[in-house]
């Protein structure tokens, strides 16, 4: 069952006085099923960041629709957007976006505080997630006291604690060393295996090779997609690399 539907999305940016127009997305359509793990790849300027911002309800498409769990988020009023994002979306960013003046625990609690959840409910949810992510022992520490990998685990916990319908990850391994990146990707696989739907934008072939499906964006359109099927991570890695070569050399859509 599809939880996310992107239908003929187009995005045109117009300069202040309307003299110039830049078409960031041309005609993007795809669906994401409940529990799917999808990676989005493409060269810089391909439109993938614009797409992520639209999926996150941080930007609106010029035309087309984005439907999450039956609700057209492209038609939400400005006054509804913050609440919608908080209740339905979880975010994992490259630079963690943790507040240095808050402990990791308080950073993770923040979206629940904004949702007026009870202390008992917050504590119950944190216990489950912190144990799952292996961060129980560092919850009282501040972001500057822990490693990059530990910061990103806390960021993942913050994304998951609201029990979102969809997790959006923007280059989640970009600021991590290879060991921390591999550990984070292992956790993403585990989280996805537990039923969490994930859409991840990444430049990393290694990160994308852990997903169940890879979408390739070129010139504002979905150029190609790969399904894992029975492929191993290494086999999918090679298929992704081959497709990126076609993208870089201007090959035809497949």
TAPETA-V883093 format. One record per backbone hydrogen bond with DSSP energy under -0.5 kcal/mol. CO is the residue of the C=O (numbers start at 1). NH is the residue of the N-H. E is the energy in kcal/mol with one decimal. If there is no record, write none. Layout:
CO	NH	E
CO	NH	E
This chain:
1	34	-3.2
3	69	-3.4
4	32	-2.6
5	7	-0.6
5	67	-2.9
6	8	-0.6
6	30	-1.8
7	65	-1.9
9	28	-2.2
10	62	-2.2
10	63	-1.7
11	24	-1.9
11	25	-1.6
13	22	-2.9
15	18	-2.1
20	15	-2.7
22	13	-3.2
22	24	-0.9
25	11	-2.0
27	29	-0.5
28	9	-2.7
30	6	-3.1
32	3	-2.6
32	4	-2.0
33	36	-2.2
36	198	-2.4
37	212	-2.2
37	213	-1.4
38	200	-3.0
39	215	-3.2
40	202	-2.2
41	217	-3.1
43	46	-2.0
46	220	-2.1
47	51	-2.4
48	52	-2.3
49	53	-2.4
50	54	-1.8
51	55	-2.5
52	56	-2.1
53	58	-2.8
53	59	-1.2
54	57	-1.4
63	10	-2.3
65	7	-2.9
66	68	-0.6
66	73	-2.1
66	74	-0.8
67	5	-2.4
67	69	-0.6
68	71	-1.9
71	68	-2.7
71	73	-1.1
72	75	-1.4
73	76	-1.1
77	80	-1.6
77	81	-1.0
78	81	-0.6
78	82	-0.6
80	84	-2.2
81	85	-2.9
82	86	-2.3
83	87	-2.2
84	88	-1.8
85	89	-2.2
88	165	-1.3
88	166	-1.7
90	168	-3.2
92	170	-2.9
93	96	-1.1
95	97	-2.3
98	100	-0.6
99	102	-1.6
102	143	-0.7
103	107	-2.4
104	108	-2.4
105	109	-2.3
106	110	-1.3
109	112	-1.4
109	113	-2.1
110	114	-2.3
111	115	-0.9
112	117	-2.5
113	116	-1.6
118	122	-2.5
119	123	-2.5
120	124	-2.2
121	125	-2.4
122	126	-2.5
123	127	-2.2
124	128	-1.5
125	129	-2.2
126	130	-3.1
127	131	-1.6
128	132	-1.9
129	133	-2.3
130	134	-0.7
130	135	-2.3
130	136	-0.8
135	138	-1.5
136	139	-0.9
138	141	-1.7
139	105	-2.5
141	104	-2.8
142	145	-2.3
143	146	-1.3
147	151	-2.4
148	152	-2.3
149	153	-1.7
150	154	-2.1
151	155	-2.3
152	156	-2.3
153	157	-2.5
154	158	-2.4
155	159	-1.9
156	160	-2.1
157	161	-1.9
160	163	-2.3
166	90	-2.3
166	168	-0.5
167	169	-0.5
167	199	-2.6
168	92	-2.2
169	171	-0.7
169	201	-2.9
170	94	-0.6
171	174	-1.8
173	176	-1.7
177	181	-2.8
178	182	-2.4
179	183	-1.9
180	184	-2.5
181	185	-2.6
182	186	-2.0
183	187	-2.0
184	188	-2.6
185	189	-2.2
186	190	-2.0
187	191	-3.0
188	192	-2.7
189	193	-2.2
190	194	-1.2
191	196	-1.7
192	195	-2.1
197	167	-2.3
198	38	-2.8
199	169	-2.5
200	40	-3.1
201	171	-3.1
203	205	-0.5
204	208	-2.4
205	209	-2.1
207	210	-1.5
208	211	-1.6
212	228	-2.8
213	39	-2.8
214	226	-2.4
215	41	-3.1
215	217	-0.5
216	223	-2.9
216	224	-1.1
218	221	-1.4
220	26	-2.7
220	27	-1.0
221	218	-2.6
221	223	-0.9
223	254	-0.6
224	216	-2.8
226	214	-2.6
228	231	-2.5
232	236	-2.6
233	237	-2.5
234	238	-1.9
235	239	-1.9
236	240	-2.7
237	241	-2.5
238	242	-2.4
239	243	-2.1
240	244	-2.6
241	245	-1.7
242	246	-1.8
243	247	-2.4
244	248	-2.6
245	249	-1.8
246	251	-3.0
247	250	-1.0
